[in-house]
Amino acid sequence: RFGKLMTIVEGIDEHDIDIKELTKTLKAKCACGGTAKKGQIELQGDHKARVKEVLSEMGFSSDTIEIRDSDKKYNKRRRH
């Protein structure tokens, strides 16, 4: 789990759309885990192409939304 890629989706106006519902849809379409945090969606794995495709099908403009990969490292330690 440590050091895996994440796909980050930013630029979604939370007043126009329910970001948690959009996260749920993207997780189902990409068959991955993920979460909505601080106005952005984080999906586990490299899903840039699929996310771009799904968002354009939903009517989002690619100019307003940024999709990027992150090599976010998890700093959580196991507790026994």
C-alpha positions as CSV (number, residue, x, y, z in Angstrom):
1,R,0.0,0.0,0.0
2,F,2.8,2.4,0.7
3,G,3.9,4.7,-2.1
4,K,1.2,3.8,-4.6
5,L,0.0,6.2,-7.2
6,M,-3.2,8.2,-6.7
7,T,-5.3,10.0,-9.2
8,I,-6.3,13.5,-8.0
9,V,-9.3,15.4,-9.4
10,E,-9.5,19.1,-8.7
11,G,-11.5,22.1,-9.8
12,I,-15.0,20.8,-9.1
13,D,-17.3,23.4,-7.7
14,E,-18.9,21.8,-4.7
15,H,-21.9,24.1,-4.9
16,D,-22.9,22.8,-8.3
17,I,-22.5,19.1,-7.7
18,D,-22.4,16.7,-4.8
19,I,-18.7,15.8,-4.7
20,K,-19.3,12.7,-2.5
21,E,-21.8,11.4,-5.0
22,L,-19.4,12.1,-7.9
23,T,-16.6,10.3,-5.9
24,K,-18.9,7.3,-5.5
25,T,-19.6,7.2,-9.3
26,L,-15.9,7.5,-10.2
27,K,-15.0,4.8,-7.8
28,A,-17.5,2.5,-9.4
29,K,-16.5,3.3,-13.0
30,C,-12.8,2.9,-12.2
31,A,-13.2,-0.1,-9.9
32,C,-11.0,1.4,-7.2
33,G,-11.1,2.9,-3.8
34,G,-11.1,6.6,-3.1
35,T,-12.3,9.6,-1.1
36,A,-13.3,13.2,-1.3
37,K,-11.1,15.5,0.8
38,K,-10.8,19.3,0.8
39,G,-12.6,19.9,-2.4
40,Q,-10.7,17.2,-4.4
41,I,-11.3,13.6,-5.2
42,E,-8.5,11.1,-4.5
43,L,-8.7,7.7,-6.3
44,Q,-6.3,4.9,-5.7
45,G,-4.3,4.0,-8.7
46,D,-3.6,5.5,-12.1
47,H,-7.0,6.3,-13.6
48,K,-6.4,9.6,-15.4
49,A,-7.6,8.5,-18.8
50,R,-10.8,6.8,-17.5
51,V,-11.7,9.7,-15.2
52,K,-11.3,12.1,-18.1
53,E,-13.6,10.0,-20.2
54,V,-16.2,9.6,-17.5
55,L,-16.2,13.3,-16.6
56,S,-16.6,14.3,-20.3
57,E,-19.5,11.9,-20.6
58,M,-21.1,13.6,-17.7
59,G,-20.7,17.0,-19.3
60,F,-17.7,18.4,-17.5
61,S,-15.4,20.7,-19.4
62,S,-11.8,19.5,-19.4
63,D,-10.6,23.1,-19.2
64,T,-12.0,23.6,-15.7
65,I,-11.0,20.3,-14.1
66,E,-7.5,19.2,-13.4
67,I,-6.7,15.5,-13.3
68,R,-3.2,14.5,-12.1
69,D,-1.3,11.6,-10.6
70,S,0.2,11.8,-7.2
71,D,2.9,9.6,-5.7
72,K,1.5,10.4,-2.3
73,K,3.2,8.4,0.4
74,Y,1.2,7.1,3.2
75,N,2.7,7.9,6.6
76,K,0.4,5.9,8.7
77,R,2.0,3.2,10.8
78,R,0.4,0.0,11.9
79,R,-0.6,-0.1,15.5
80,H,-0.6,-3.4,17.3
